[in-house]
Every structure is written in C-alpha cells, then in structure tokens.
Amino acid sequence: MSSLVVFNDIYKSDAFKKGVSVINKQLKKHELRVDIKFLKDKEDEHGLKGKFAWAVSVFPAFYERRLNNEPSS
C-alpha cells in the first residue's frame, strides 16, 4: 500500500526526496525503509498537473534483501 504526497513547490519536493534518505538511515535499526516513486508520468491521470507528487510506501528492510537475493544478517 502506498500513500500520495503532493507538493506545489519544487524546492519542497527536493527536500522531501533528500529527507527520505535521512529517515531511512534512522529506520535501518528497526529493519524498515521508506520507498518513494515520483509520479511524473501519471500527473495528468491524477489531476496533478503543475504539482510534484510522490507515492510513498514503508517496507520491512529484509524485503529488499530478498529481492536482491542477499543473505539476511
């Protein structure tokens, strides 16, 4: 499941993107991570023209290791 985060300012959108990496460092010890995807391709479909939209999901960190076939620690 993902949530939608929308900004009307490119600077706020960029700060959000940078902030997610900081959040992920803090969540690592809890074996969680935040995944974001920019919705540029779907801006007209969602009525977001002129906006900066992100799909945001939270996953267990081990889910990423399984996708990459990495051994769990």
N, C-alpha and C positions, 0 to 999 in steps of 0.2 A: 504494500500500500504506500502511496506517496501523497504528499501534500503539495500545494501550489503556493509559491512565494512570489509576489509581484512587486517590482519597483518601478517608479516612473522617472528615475534618475540613474544614469549610467554609473555615477560615482558610488552610489549606494549599492548598486548591483555588483560592482567590482569589489567593494569592501566586504560584501556578503561572501563572495567566492573565496577571498583570502581568509576570511574568518572561519570558514568551514575547515580549512587545514589545521588551524589552531585548535578548534573544537575536537577534531579527530585525534590529535595528539593527547588531549585530556581524556578522551573516551577509550583510548587504547588499553589502559589498565582495567577497564570494565568490559573489555572484549566487545566493544561496539564501535560502529563507524557510521558517519553520515555520508550519504551518496547524493550528489546533485547532478542534474542534467538541464542544460539551458534549452528552452523551448522555442528557439528561433524559428524552426521550420513550421511550428504549429501556431504562430502568433495570430494569423487570420482566423484559423479554425476556432480558437478560444476567445476571439474578440479582444485580443491583447495588442493590437497594432499600436506602435509607439511606446510600448511598455517592455520591461525586462523581466521575463518570467522564468522561474526555476522550479523543476519538480524535485522535491526533497524526500528522501527515504532514509530510515535508520535500519541498519542490518547488524547482526552479530558479526564480529570481525572474523570468526572462523569460517564464515560463509565464503569470504573472498579467498581464503587459503584453499578451500575445497575446489573452487572454480579453477584455481591455478595449479591444482594437484600438489600443493605444498604440504609437508607433514605438519601436524599440529604440534605446538610446543608444550 
